[in-house]
């Protein structure tokens, strides 16, 4: 089967100017529900829960060991400090005697400090004990680092699987979306959701999830150690937490809509770029480069402004948290020093507590600094979820119907259709195409000719009546079976990046080279392919550069030849080629139509004179039908169309 029929665009009319330039989604863009989207993101992680459990276990080990480190270093500091004190005390005396002597001489503060230390007067520094402690610190941090590396590796594996599954779900969703969705969406906007938004979501999740887990565990572990060392200092450190939460919440609410706008405008900008790139020839031909560039500049400025605001507002969070953390550090240092002087804490405990206070504020700052990543990722995820939540086309029946014998009889029985509920396009239309007959459909632009084909292919569903294939309602058949019996040659040829042979064999998987060549000969493709240096292995890009418009059309006809369809659809297949190529195409199509039910849409009435039935459509209704001779004799709409094309041309000549 050939390429799908592009349904007519029914989107909004241009806002101004003689040419339509897409400028992005309007006010209908749905605002982001951060909480609901975040919960849905967590649901995406559920299939990888086993890996994530391992990540949490390894992160707990890594954080737990790193939290023990400052406590061990504090113990080493106490050993050093005790060694310094013990060397200054006279040998042979006891600690109690030294403390009593200091109190007797009026040095009460030093006596309190000495009482809190584990010293042996005259003994000096215990290097063995210090070495054991420091070796323990090295081992603890080494194991912590190893667990951190393993945790990061497993987290990356889990997240890449999540993104891979999401891409698969989006691709599957696109295949289930109705043609109506793509008619109402600029291609660049859809591509932006499938590529940019998924990439941004993946990067945000990858950079933030492991850090959030580690930071959360660090906060819990450090807080536990702080409470163990001194609940008074721990309460002082906790005073700054509500302030930090209020700051993060406020900044987050201000930054969130800016990230939504950033990715919405990104989609609009991509749509404009894709549109201008696709139609760059027409843009140049009509001298609209300046207008296109101006729209780009406007969109780019809006994206710059939204991105700047989003990053600036979210960027305020980290310095704010750092300032609060520094205040916390000052309070802990001052009060901890007083507690050491009073003998309530050892200097090693205060050192460890200061390290813990730094570790406590650091994850808070890290979580705050990741707010821009999280908000940007959730904004992109929201756009992807919006695509995934789009209403799909109705699924095929569980037990689809099949014609007893495929002959190619197509009947439209009182068919009605409308793109919009209050705007009828086709009303109460009936026609029959007998097997092997050619039905030509003519009429002015917008009469509903291509819509008939879209309804036959079930790209759109009828709103009234039914269409049957050999007596079976096509709505009861599976779409794949229905479309497999229909071959199409369209006015807008579609070739993908690949060889000529691959393009011809697109609809016939497993076709041999001999079959491809036979189809090419029947469609008059072989003659020009033989002149190319690489022959059938000539590589075309997706625009078909390297072959002419008529040659591209012949390739699509060869594609239809190869699948040998039961029903053939020819939609203005010769409207954009020269006269000589048109003759070749007409010959190829005449051969292709032989023995098949064919629907031919044409503006050039010379191409459909030999049709078995000619339907004349106006405003979604059949106003005339018959053979070429009968319709000319009737002197109706068909005759007027015919005269406008030929009689007027003769007069002018």
Backbone torsions as a table, in degrees:
resi	resn	phi	psi	omega
1	UNK	NA	146.7	-177.8
2	UNK	-84.0	-170.0	-174.6
3	UNK	-68.0	153.7	-176.0
4	UNK	-68.9	154.5	-179.5
5	UNK	-74.1	124.3	176.0
6	UNK	-76.3	118.1	-179.0
7	UNK	-71.0	152.6	-179.1
8	UNK	-65.9	143.6	179.6
9	UNK	-73.3	131.0	176.8
10	UNK	-121.7	29.3	-178.3
11	UNK	-76.9	-175.9	-178.9
12	UNK	-66.6	150.5	179.6
13	UNK	-73.0	160.4	177.8
14	UNK	-58.4	142.9	-178.5
15	UNK	-75.0	-33.2	-179.0
16	UNK	-168.4	160.3	174.6
17	UNK	85.0	160.9	-177.3
18	UNK	-75.7	-14.4	-179.7
19	UNK	-125.3	148.6	-179.1
20	UNK	-92.0	124.5	173.0
21	UNK	-124.6	124.7	-178.7
22	UNK	-72.0	133.1	-178.2
23	UNK	-123.3	21.4	170.9
24	UNK	101.2	163.9	179.9
25	UNK	-62.3	151.2	-178.7
26	UNK	-96.1	-149.0	-173.5
27	UNK	-72.0	-7.5	-179.4
28	UNK	-77.1	-4.7	179.4
29	UNK	-59.9	125.7	-176.6
30	UNK	-72.8	133.8	178.1
31	UNK	-72.6	157.6	-173.1
32	UNK	-82.1	131.9	170.8
33	UNK	-99.4	95.0	-170.6
34	UNK	-61.4	-45.2	-175.7
35	UNK	-65.0	-47.1	-179.2
36	UNK	-64.5	-40.6	179.5
37	UNK	-66.3	-37.4	178.8
38	UNK	-64.4	-41.5	177.8
39	UNK	-63.2	-37.8	179.1
40	UNK	-67.9	-35.8	176.4
41	UNK	-61.6	-41.2	177.5
42	UNK	-62.7	-34.0	177.2
43	UNK	-63.8	-31.4	177.7
44	UNK	-65.4	-26.8	-177.4
45	UNK	-81.4	-12.3	-173.6
46	UNK	-58.1	-42.2	-179.9
47	UNK	-61.8	-20.0	179.9
48	UNK	-102.9	25.5	-172.7
49	UNK	-62.7	-32.2	-179.9
50	UNK	-65.1	-43.5	176.3
51	UNK	-65.1	-39.3	-178.0
52	UNK	-68.5	-33.7	175.2
53	UNK	-63.0	-42.9	177.2
54	UNK	-62.6	-38.0	177.9
55	UNK	-61.8	-45.1	-179.2
56	UNK	-65.1	-40.7	179.1
57	UNK	-62.4	-48.0	179.9
58	UNK	-65.0	-39.4	178.1
59	UNK	-64.2	-37.7	178.7
60	UNK	-64.1	-43.0	177.2
61	UNK	-63.2	-45.1	-178.5
62	UNK	-62.5	-47.7	-179.1
63	UNK	-68.0	-41.6	-179.7
64	UNK	-59.2	-44.4	179.6
65	UNK	-68.1	-39.0	179.2
66	UNK	-67.2	-29.2	177.7
67	UNK	-72.2	-32.2	178.5
68	UNK	-68.7	-28.9	-175.8
69	UNK	-52.7	-53.2	-179.9
70	UNK	-60.0	-34.0	178.5
71	UNK	-64.7	-41.1	177.4
72	UNK	-66.6	-41.1	177.8
73	UNK	-64.3	-36.2	175.9
74	UNK	-63.2	-38.2	176.9
75	UNK	-65.3	-39.7	176.9
76	UNK	-63.0	-38.5	177.1
77	UNK	-63.3	-41.6	177.6
78	UNK	-61.3	-39.3	178.6
79	UNK	-64.1	-42.2	179.0
80	UNK	-65.2	-47.2	-178.6
81	UNK	-63.7	-40.6	178.3
82	UNK	-64.9	-38.4	177.8
83	UNK	-63.2	-40.4	178.7
84	UNK	-63.6	-44.3	-179.8
85	UNK	-65.5	-44.5	-175.7
86	UNK	-64.6	-31.4	-179.5
87	UNK	-69.3	-26.1	-178.6
88	UNK	-85.6	-13.3	-179.2
89	UNK	-89.2	147.9	-179.3
90	UNK	-66.9	135.8	179.2
91	UNK	-66.4	147.9	177.5
92	UNK	93.9	-17.9	177.4
93	UNK	-90.0	170.3	178.1
94	UNK	-104.9	166.0	178.6
95	UNK	-63.0	-37.3	-178.3
96	UNK	-64.7	-39.1	178.2
97	UNK	-64.9	-42.6	-179.8
98	UNK	-63.7	-40.6	179.1
99	UNK	-63.9	-43.6	-179.8
100	UNK	-63.2	-38.9	-179.5
101	UNK	-65.1	-41.2	178.5
102	UNK	-63.7	-40.0	179.5
103	UNK	-67.0	-37.0	-178.8
104	UNK	-66.4	-31.1	-179.2
105	UNK	-90.7	7.0	176.2
106	UNK	86.3	13.6	178.0
107	UNK	-102.0	65.8	-175.3
108	UNK	-66.1	-37.8	-178.5
109	UNK	-65.0	-44.7	178.3
110	UNK	-64.3	-35.2	178.8
111	UNK	-63.8	-42.5	178.3
112	UNK	-62.8	-41.0	-179.9
113	UNK	-64.5	-43.5	-179.6
114	UNK	-64.9	-36.3	-178.5
115	UNK	-64.5	-27.1	-178.7
116	UNK	-83.3	-7.0	-176.9
117	UNK	-100.1	152.1	175.8
118	UNK	-97.4	92.1	-173.8
119	UNK	-124.5	153.2	171.7
120	UNK	-122.1	109.0	-174.8
121	UNK	-53.0	131.9	177.4
122	UNK	79.6	-1.4	-174.9
123	UNK	-79.6	-34.8	-178.5
124	UNK	85.3	-164.4	-174.3
125	UNK	-83.8	134.8	179.1
126	UNK	-92.7	87.2	-176.3
127	UNK	-66.8	-31.3	178.9
128	UNK	-62.4	-47.4	-179.9
129	UNK	-64.2	-41.2	178.5
130	UNK	-62.5	-41.6	179.4
131	UNK	-63.2	-40.9	178.3
132	UNK	-62.1	-43.3	-179.6
133	UNK	-63.6	-45.5	-179.3
134	UNK	-65.2	-37.6	175.7
135	UNK	-62.3	-40.8	176.5
136	UNK	-61.2	-38.7	177.6
137	UNK	-61.5	-44.8	179.9
138	UNK	-59.9	-46.3	-179.2
139	UNK	-62.8	-44.9	-178.8
140	UNK	-60.1	-47.5	-178.5
141	UNK	-69.5	-32.8	178.7
142	UNK	-66.4	-46.6	178.6
143	UNK	-65.4	-39.0	177.5
144	UNK	-60.3	-43.8	178.5
145	UNK	-64.0	-41.0	178.6
146	UNK	-61.9	-45.2	177.7
147	UNK	-61.8	-37.1	178.4
148	UNK	-64.4	-40.5	178.3
149	UNK	-64.2	-46.5	179.2
150	UNK	-62.6	-40.5	179.0
151	UNK	-62.2	-44.1	179.6
152	UNK	-63.9	-38.8	-179.2
153	UNK	-65.6	-45.6	179.5
154	UNK	-67.2	-38.0	178.1
155	UNK	-62.9	-41.9	178.3
156	UNK	-63.2	-41.1	178.3
157	UNK	-61.9	-45.6	-179.5
158	UNK	-63.6	-43.9	-177.7
159	UNK	-68.1	-38.0	177.9
160	UNK	-65.3	-34.8	175.4
161	UNK	-66.1	-39.9	178.3
162	UNK	-61.6	-46.2	-179.7
163	UNK	-65.1	-40.3	177.9
164	UNK	-61.7	-43.2	177.7
165	UNK	-64.0	-38.5	180.0
166	UNK	-65.6	-42.9	177.2
167	UNK	-61.2	-41.2	178.7
168	UNK	-63.3	-42.2	179.6
169	UNK	-64.8	-39.7	179.4
170	UNK	-65.6	-43.3	179.0
171	UNK	-62.4	-43.6	178.2
172	UNK	-63.9	-37.9	179.5
173	UNK	-63.9	-43.1	-179.5
174	UNK	-59.6	-38.0	180.0
175	UNK	-69.7	-18.1	179.9
176	UNK	-99.9	-5.2	-178.9
177	UNK	-77.0	145.7	178.3
178	UNK	-73.4	159.2	178.2
179	UNK	-60.1	-29.2	-179.6
180	UNK	-56.2	-37.3	-179.0
181	UNK	-63.2	-46.0	-177.8
182	UNK	-72.0	-26.9	175.0
183	UNK	-65.9	-29.5	-176.7
184	UNK	-98.6	3.1	-178.2
185	UNK	-124.4	129.7	172.6
186	UNK	-61.3	141.3	-177.3
187	UNK	-59.4	-38.6	-179.7
188	UNK	-62.8	-34.5	178.3
189	UNK	-66.6	-43.5	178.7
190	UNK	-65.1	-44.3	179.2
191	UNK	-61.9	-36.8	179.5
192	UNK	-63.3	-38.9	179.0
193	UNK	-68.6	-39.0	-175.5
194	UNK	-75.6	-29.7	-176.0
195	UNK	-108.2	-69.8	-173.8
196	UNK	-59.2	-46.9	-174.9
197	UNK	-69.1	-39.6	178.3
198	UNK	-67.2	-41.2	177.9
199	UNK	-61.4	-46.0	-179.5
200	UNK	-64.4	-41.8	177.7
201	UNK	-60.8	-44.7	-179.5
202	UNK	-63.9	-44.3	179.7
203	UNK	-65.0	-41.2	179.2
204	UNK	-63.9	-44.1	-179.5
205	UNK	-65.5	-40.5	-178.1
206	UNK	-66.1	-40.3	-177.0
207	UNK	-78.7	-23.9	-172.0
208	UNK	-103.4	-33.5	-170.5
209	UNK	-64.0	-51.2	-179.4
210	UNK	-60.5	-39.9	-178.7
211	UNK	-67.3	-38.6	179.5
212	UNK	-65.1	-43.1	178.3
213	UNK	-60.8	-49.1	-178.7
214	UNK	-63.4	-41.1	-178.4
215	UNK	-66.3	-41.4	179.3
216	UNK	-62.8	-45.9	178.6
217	UNK	-64.4	-37.0	178.6
218	UNK	-63.4	-43.6	179.2
219	UNK	-59.4	-45.9	-179.5
220	UNK	-64.4	-47.5	-178.2
221	UNK	-64.7	-45.1	-178.1
222	UNK	-65.9	-41.3	179.6
223	UNK	-62.0	-38.8	178.1
224	UNK	-62.4	-44.2	179.7
225	UNK	-67.3	-36.7	179.1
226	UNK	-64.8	-41.7	177.7
227	UNK	-65.4	-34.2	180.0
228	UNK	-67.3	-42.3	-177.7
229	UNK	-72.3	-51.2	-177.9
230	UNK	-160.1	111.7	-178.9
231	UNK	-68.8	-25.4	178.8
232	UNK	-67.4	-49.8	177.9
233	UNK	-64.2	-33.6	178.7
234	UNK	-63.9	-40.9	177.8
235	UNK	-64.1	-38.8	177.4
236	UNK	-61.8	-42.9	179.5
237	UNK	-65.1	-34.1	-177.4
238	UNK	-75.5	-15.8	179.5
239	UNK	-58.1	-33.9	-175.9
240	UNK	-80.2	-12.5	-176.3
241	UNK	-64.5	-49.6	178.7
242	UNK	-57.6	-37.6	178.2
243	UNK	-63.3	-42.0	179.4
244	UNK	-63.7	-42.8	-179.3
245	UNK	-64.4	-43.4	178.9
246	UNK	-61.9	-41.7	178.8
247	UNK	-63.1	-46.4	-178.4
248	UNK	-63.9	-40.7	-179.9
249	UNK	-64.5	-44.2	-178.2
250	UNK	-64.6	-48.3	-179.6
251	UNK	-64.0	-39.1	179.9
252	UNK	-61.6	-42.3	179.7
253	UNK	-65.8	-33.8	178.5
254	UNK	-73.4	-35.9	-175.4
255	UNK	-81.7	-28.6	-172.5
256	UNK	-55.2	-51.9	-179.9
257	UNK	-63.9	-25.6	178.9
258	UNK	-69.5	-37.5	176.9
259	UNK	-68.7	-37.5	176.0
260	UNK	-60.0	-47.1	179.2
261	UNK	-63.6	-38.2	-178.5
262	UNK	-57.9	-48.1	-176.5
263	UNK	-80.3	-24.6	172.8
264	UNK	-67.2	-44.9	179.8
265	UNK	-68.0	-34.4	176.0
266	UNK	-58.6	-43.1	177.7
267	UNK	-61.9	-42.1	178.4
268	UNK	-65.4	-39.6	179.3
269	UNK	-65.7	-42.5	177.3
270	UNK	-61.9	-39.6	178.6
271	UNK	-61.7	-42.8	179.3
272	UNK	-65.0	-43.8	-179.9
273	UNK	-62.0	-45.4	-180.0
274	UNK	-62.3	-40.8	-179.4
275	UNK	-65.5	-43.6	-178.9
276	UNK	-71.1	-34.8	178.8
277	UNK	-68.4	-43.1	179.9
278	UNK	-63.1	-40.0	-177.2
279	UNK	-105.9	32.4	-174.8
280	UNK	-62.3	-31.2	179.6
281	UNK	-64.8	-45.6	179.1
282	UNK	-67.3	-37.2	178.7
283	UNK	-59.5	-43.1	178.3
284	UNK	-69.6	-40.9	-176.5
285	UNK	-62.4	-36.3	-178.9
286	UNK	-97.1	8.8	175.4
287	UNK	63.3	37.3	-177.1
288	UNK	-103.2	22.0	-179.2
289	UNK	-61.3	-41.7	-177.4
290	UNK	-65.1	-42.7	-180.0
291	UNK	-65.6	-41.8	178.0
292	UNK	-62.3	-44.1	179.6
293	UNK	-65.4	-36.0	179.4
294	UNK	-66.5	-41.5	176.8
295	UNK	-64.4	-39.9	177.1
296	UNK	-61.6	-45.2	-179.6
297	UNK	-61.6	-42.0	-179.9
298	UNK	-62.0	-48.2	179.5
299	UNK	-63.9	-40.5	-179.8
300	UNK	-64.5	-39.2	177.7
301	UNK	-65.6	-40.1	177.8
302	UNK	-64.6	-40.1	177.8
303	UNK	-65.9	-41.4	177.9
304	UNK	-60.3	-45.7	-177.3
305	UNK	-64.5	-45.6	-179.5
306	UNK	-65.5	-41.5	179.6
307	UNK	-66.2	-41.6	-179.9
308	UNK	-63.3	-45.8	179.7
309	UNK	-62.2	-43.3	-179.0
310	UNK	-61.8	-47.7	-177.7
311	UNK	-70.6	-36.9	-178.9
312	UNK	-67.1	-47.5	-177.8
313	UNK	-64.6	-47.7	-179.9
314	UNK	-67.9	-28.6	179.0
315	UNK	-69.8	-17.6	177.0
316	UNK	-68.4	-20.3	-172.7
317	UNK	-67.0	-46.7	-175.8
318	UNK	-64.0	-49.5	177.7
319	UNK	-62.8	-32.8	177.4
320	UNK	-64.5	-44.9	178.9
321	UNK	-66.0	-35.5	178.9
322	UNK	-65.7	-39.5	178.1
323	UNK	-63.5	-44.5	178.5
324	UNK	-64.2	-39.3	177.6
325	UNK	-63.4	-36.6	178.4
326	UNK	-68.1	-37.6	175.4
327	UNK	-61.9	-41.6	178.7
328	UNK	-61.7	-41.5	179.8
329	UNK	-61.7	-42.9	-179.8
330	UNK	-63.5	-45.8	179.9
331	UNK	-61.0	-45.0	-179.2
332	UNK	-65.0	-42.4	-178.1
333	UNK	-64.0	-44.4	-177.8
334	UNK	-66.4	-52.3	-176.5
335	UNK	-69.7	-35.4	176.7
336	UNK	-63.6	-38.8	177.3
337	UNK	-62.6	-41.7	177.6
338	UNK	-63.5	-37.2	179.9
339	UNK	-68.9	-34.5	176.8
340	UNK	-66.8	-44.5	-179.0
341	UNK	-61.0	-31.6	-179.7
342	UNK	-85.7	-3.7	178.9
343	UNK	82.3	5.1	-179.4
344	UNK	-73.9	-28.0	178.9
345	UNK	-133.6	154.6	173.3
346	UNK	-85.1	160.4	179.6
347	UNK	-65.3	-31.0	176.8
348	UNK	-67.5	-36.5	176.8
349	UNK	-63.8	-42.5	179.5
350	UNK	-66.6	-40.4	177.0
351	UNK	-59.6	-47.3	178.7
352	UNK	-61.7	-40.4	-177.8
353	UNK	-65.8	-38.7	178.0
354	UNK	-63.8	-40.9	175.9
355	UNK	-62.1	-41.5	179.5
356	UNK	-65.7	-37.8	178.9
357	UNK	-64.2	-35.7	174.9
358	UNK	-66.9	-44.3	178.4
359	UNK	-64.9	-30.2	-179.5
360	UNK	-71.9	-41.8	-179.3
361	UNK	-78.6	-27.7	-178.5
362	UNK	-62.6	-49.2	178.3
363	UNK	-64.0	-32.4	174.9
364	UNK	-61.6	-43.7	177.7
365	UNK	-65.2	-38.9	179.8
366	UNK	-65.0	-44.5	177.5
367	UNK	-61.2	-41.0	179.3
368	UNK	-65.5	-40.8	-178.6
369	UNK	-69.0	-23.0	178.5
370	UNK	-85.0	-0.7	-178.3
371	UNK	-59.4	-38.5	179.4
372	UNK	-65.5	-38.2	177.2
373	UNK	-64.1	-46.7	-177.8
374	UNK	-63.2	-46.0	-178.4
375	UNK	-65.8	-40.3	177.3
376	UNK	-63.9	-43.0	179.7
377	UNK	-65.4	-40.5	179.2
378	UNK	-68.1	-36.5	176.6
379	UNK	-61.0	-43.0	177.1
380	UNK	-67.3	-41.7	179.1
381	UNK	-60.8	-36.4	178.7
382	UNK	-60.5	-40.2	179.6
383	UNK	-68.6	-36.7	177.1
384	UNK	-68.5	-41.6	178.6
385	UNK	-63.6	-36.0	177.4
386	UNK	-60.5	-39.5	175.8
387	UNK	-66.6	-44.0	-179.0
388	UNK	-66.2	-24.9	-178.6
389	UNK	-91.1	-1.6	179.8
390	UNK	-61.8	140.7	-179.0
391	UNK	-62.3	128.6	-177.4
392	UNK	-88.3	165.4	172.1
393	UNK	-66.9	152.7	-179.0
394	UNK	-61.5	131.7	-179.1
395	UNK	-67.8	157.1	174.9
396	UNK	-64.6	156.8	178.5
397	UNK	-64.4	151.2	-179.7
398	UNK	-60.1	-38.0	177.1
399	UNK	-122.4	88.3	-176.8
400	UNK	-67.8	152.9	178.8
401	UNK	-82.6	156.2	179.0
402	UNK	-136.1	134.8	172.0
403	UNK	-62.7	141.1	179.7
404	UNK	-61.9	-37.4	178.9
405	UNK	-147.0	121.6	-179.7
406	UNK	-77.7	116.0	178.1
407	UNK	-119.5	-26.9	178.3
408	UNK	104.7	20.9	177.7
409	UNK	-85.4	119.4	-178.8
410	UNK	-114.7	130.5	-179.7
411	UNK	-131.3	128.0	170.2
412	UNK	-97.7	118.1	-174.4
413	UNK	-114.4	101.8	177.7
414	UNK	49.2	50.5	-175.2
415	UNK	-80.4	135.2	173.1
416	UNK	-127.3	148.4	179.7
417	UNK	-157.0	145.2	174.7
418	UNK	-148.2	137.9	176.4
419	UNK	-72.8	-37.5	178.0
420	UNK	-121.8	142.9	-172.3
421	UNK	-54.4	-34.6	-175.2
422	UNK	-99.2	10.6	-179.4
423	UNK	-129.9	89.7	179.7
424	UNK	-65.9	140.5	177.1
425	UNK	-113.0	-48.8	177.3
426	UNK	-121.7	130.5	-179.0
427	UNK	-131.5	124.1	170.3
428	UNK	52.7	50.5	-177.9
429	UNK	-96.0	131.7	177.8
430	UNK	-132.3	136.5	173.5
431	UNK	-161.0	159.3	-179.9
432	UNK	-132.1	131.2	173.7
433	UNK	-112.8	111.5	-178.7
434	UNK	-75.7	155.4	180.0
435	UNK	-56.7	133.0	178.3
436	UNK	80.9	-3.6	-179.5
437	UNK	-91.3	155.1	175.7
438	UNK	-107.5	123.4	178.5
439	UNK	-111.1	118.5	178.2
440	UNK	-98.4	139.1	-179.6
441	UNK	-120.5	120.7	-178.8
442	UNK	-128.4	165.0	179.6
443	UNK	151.2	168.5	-178.9
444	UNK	-67.8	164.3	178.0
445	UNK	-59.6	134.8	-179.8
446	UNK	86.2	6.8	-178.5
447	UNK	-75.7	-18.4	179.4
448	UNK	110.3	16.4	-176.6
449	UNK	-65.5	-54.7	-179.0
450	UNK	-66.9	-29.3	177.9
451	UNK	-60.6	-37.5	177.0
452	UNK	-57.2	-42.9	-179.6
453	UNK	-67.4	-40.9	177.9
454	UNK	-60.4	-36.7	178.0
455	UNK	-71.0	-39.8	178.3
456	UNK	-63.0	-39.7	-179.9
457	UNK	-79.9	-6.6	-176.1
458	UNK	62.3	31.7	167.5
459	UNK	-71.2	-29.5	169.8
460	UNK	-128.1	151.5	178.4
461	UNK	-98.4	142.5	179.2
462	UNK	-65.6	149.2	176.0
463	UNK	-97.7	-5.6	177.4
464	UNK	-164.9	151.1	-178.2
465	UNK	75.5	-160.6	179.2
466	UNK	-157.3	161.7	175.4
467	UNK	-120.0	132.4	-178.5
468	UNK	-119.7	147.9	172.6
469	UNK	-119.0	111.3	-177.1
470	UNK	52.6	43.8	174.7
471	UNK	85.5	-5.8	-178.9
472	UNK	-106.0	129.9	177.7
473	UNK	-60.4	124.8	-177.8
474	UNK	-64.1	-23.5	177.8
475	UNK	-68.1	-20.0	178.3
476	UNK	-90.5	-10.2	179.2
477	UNK	-89.3	160.9	173.1
478	UNK	-75.7	144.5	-178.1
479	UNK	-61.9	-39.3	-178.8
480	UNK	-62.3	-44.0	-179.5
481	UNK	-65.9	-41.5	179.7
482	UNK	-61.9	-49.6	-174.9
483	UNK	-72.9	-23.6	177.4
484	UNK	-67.7	-21.0	-178.9
485	UNK	-93.6	2.4	-176.6
486	UNK	-120.8	128.2	173.6
487	UNK	-107.5	146.7	-172.8
488	UNK	-133.1	138.2	170.6
489	UNK	-127.3	118.5	-170.9
490	UNK	-109.0	164.4	175.4
491	UNK	-66.3	-43.1	178.1
492	UNK	-90.6	101.3	-178.2
493	UNK	-70.4	147.8	178.7
494	UNK	-128.8	119.5	174.9
495	UNK	-124.2	141.8	178.4
496	UNK	-101.2	168.0	178.5
497	UNK	-68.4	109.8	-177.4
498	UNK	172.7	-175.9	-179.1
499	UNK	-77.4	164.7	176.4
500	UNK	-60.7	-41.3	179.9
501	UNK	-61.9	-42.0	179.4
502	UNK	-65.9	-35.5	178.3
503	UNK	-68.2	-39.2	178.6
504	UNK	-66.7	-37.9	-175.8
505	UNK	-87.4	13.5	-173.8
506	UNK	-57.5	-41.3	-176.5
507	UNK	-94.7	1.1	-176.7
508	UNK	-128.9	84.4	-178.1
509	UNK	-64.2	133.2	178.4
510	UNK	86.4	8.5	179.4
511	UNK	-65.6	140.4	179.5
512	UNK	-81.4	165.3	178.9
513	UNK	-63.6	-36.1	179.7
514	UNK	-64.2	-41.1	178.9
515	UNK	-66.3	-37.9	178.5
516	UNK	-63.8	-44.8	-179.8
517	UNK	-65.1	-39.4	179.6
518	UNK	-62.8	-42.4	177.9
519	UNK	-65.5	-38.7	179.7
520	UNK	-65.3	-38.7	177.9
521	UNK	-65.8	-41.8	-179.5
522	UNK	-63.8	-30.1	-178.5
523	UNK	-97.5	9.7	179.2
524	UNK	62.7	29.9	176.5
525	UNK	-89.6	-33.0	-173.7
526	UNK	-58.4	-33.8	-174.5
527	UNK	-63.4	-40.7	-178.9
528	UNK	-89.6	-24.1	177.2
529	UNK	-65.5	-35.4	179.8
530	UNK	-64.3	-22.1	-179.4
531	UNK	-83.4	-11.3	-179.8
532	UNK	-82.3	144.4	-177.1
533	UNK	-57.0	-40.4	-177.8
534	UNK	-97.7	2.7	177.6
535	UNK	58.5	-131.5	-178.7
536	UNK	-70.4	-11.9	177.2
537	UNK	-91.5	6.7	176.1
538	UNK	-62.7	128.7	-176.5
539	UNK	-90.8	127.7	175.1
540	UNK	-105.7	152.4	171.2
541	UNK	-92.1	-177.8	-174.8
542	UNK	-69.7	-11.3	175.5
543	UNK	-96.3	-3.6	179.9
544	UNK	72.6	24.7	-179.7
545	UNK	-63.6	133.4	-179.0
546	UNK	115.3	-15.5	175.7
547	UNK	-129.9	154.4	-178.2
548	UNK	-78.0	171.5	179.1
549	UNK	-61.0	-42.6	178.8
550	UNK	-66.2	-37.1	178.8
551	UNK	-68.0	-36.6	174.8
552	UNK	-62.8	-39.8	179.0
553	UNK	-64.0	-40.4	178.1
554	UNK	-64.0	-36.0	177.9
555	UNK	-63.3	-41.0	179.1
556	UNK	-67.4	-31.6	176.0
557	UNK	-68.4	-41.6	176.7
558	UNK	-60.6	-36.7	177.3
559	UNK	-59.9	-42.8	178.7
560	UNK	-68.8	-37.0	176.3
561	UNK	-57.0	-42.7	-172.2
562	UNK	-67.1	-35.1	-177.9
563	UNK	-81.9	-12.3	179.0
564	UNK	48.5	65.8	-175.5
565	UNK	-74.6	156.4	175.3
566	UNK	-76.9	-36.4	-179.5
567	UNK	-122.2	138.3	-177.2
568	UNK	-118.9	135.2	176.8
569	UNK	-119.8	122.1	179.1
570	UNK	-119.6	109.8	-174.6
571	UNK	-110.4	96.9	177.9
572	UNK	50.7	46.2	-171.8
573	UNK	-72.4	-11.2	-177.8
574	UNK	-122.7	14.7	-171.3
575	UNK	-73.8	-20.3	-172.6
576	UNK	-120.9	27.1	-178.9
577	UNK	-122.9	165.1	-179.7
578	UNK	-75.1	169.2	-173.5
579	UNK	-63.4	-42.0	-178.6
580	UNK	-64.4	-44.1	178.3
581	UNK	-66.9	-34.6	178.1
582	UNK	-60.6	-38.8	177.9
583	UNK	-62.2	-43.5	178.0
584	UNK	-62.2	-43.4	-179.5
585	UNK	-65.4	-39.6	179.2
586	UNK	-63.7	-40.6	176.9
587	UNK	-62.7	-44.7	-180.0
588	UNK	-63.1	-41.7	-178.0
589	UNK	-71.2	-34.5	176.8
590	UNK	-61.9	-42.8	176.4
591	UNK	-64.4	-40.7	-177.8
592	UNK	-67.5	-33.9	-177.5
593	UNK	-75.7	-18.1	-173.9
594	UNK	-57.6	122.9	176.7
595	UNK	77.1	5.9	-179.2
596	UNK	-120.3	150.6	170.5
597	UNK	-73.0	125.8	-174.3
598	UNK	-128.7	137.8	171.5
599	UNK	-113.4	121.5	-177.1
600	UNK	-118.4	119.9	174.0
601	UNK	-100.5	125.3	-174.1
602	UNK	-149.0	144.3	169.0
603	UNK	-97.9	-31.2	177.3
604	UNK	-80.7	103.9	-173.9
605	UNK	-67.9	-17.6	178.1
606	UNK	-65.5	-20.7	-176.3
607	UNK	-85.9	-7.4	-174.1
608	UNK	-126.1	21.6	-179.1
609	UNK	-62.9	-33.7	-175.6
610	UNK	-91.6	12.7	179.0
611	UNK	-67.8	144.9	178.6
612	UNK	-67.4	-36.6	178.3
613	UNK	-140.9	134.9	176.2
614	UNK	-115.1	125.0	177.7
615	UNK	-105.2	130.4	176.2
616	UNK	-106.5	119.5	-177.0
617	UNK	-110.0	140.0	172.4
618	UNK	-143.2	126.4	177.0
619	UNK	54.8	41.3	174.7
620	UNK	79.2	9.5	-179.5
621	UNK	-129.2	151.9	175.0
622	UNK	-85.9	115.3	-177.8
623	UNK	-98.6	-17.2	178.5
624	UNK	-154.3	149.6	170.5
625	UNK	-154.7	149.0	-178.0
626	UNK	158.2	-169.2	176.5
627	UNK	-84.9	171.0	180.0
628	UNK	-57.5	-45.7	-177.9
629	UNK	-66.6	-42.2	-178.5
630	UNK	-64.6	-40.5	-177.5
631	UNK	-72.4	-34.2	175.2
632	UNK	-64.9	-39.4	-179.4
633	UNK	-68.1	-29.3	-178.8
634	UNK	-72.3	-18.2	177.1
635	UNK	55.1	45.9	-179.7
636	UNK	-111.6	-149.6	-178.0
637	UNK	-56.6	-40.7	-179.3
638	UNK	-64.1	-42.7	179.6
639	UNK	-61.0	-39.4	179.7
640	UNK	-67.3	-39.9	175.6
641	UNK	-61.7	-43.1	-178.1
642	UNK	-64.2	-45.1	-179.8
643	UNK	-64.3	-35.4	-179.0
644	UNK	-67.1	-26.7	-178.6
645	UNK	-89.1	-33.4	-171.7
646	UNK	-115.3	-49.3	-177.1
647	UNK	-63.0	-43.4	179.8
648	UNK	-64.2	-37.5	178.2
649	UNK	-62.6	-38.4	179.5
650	UNK	-66.2	-40.9	178.8
651	UNK	-61.2	-43.2	-178.9
652	UNK	-64.4	-37.6	179.3
653	UNK	-67.5	NA	NA
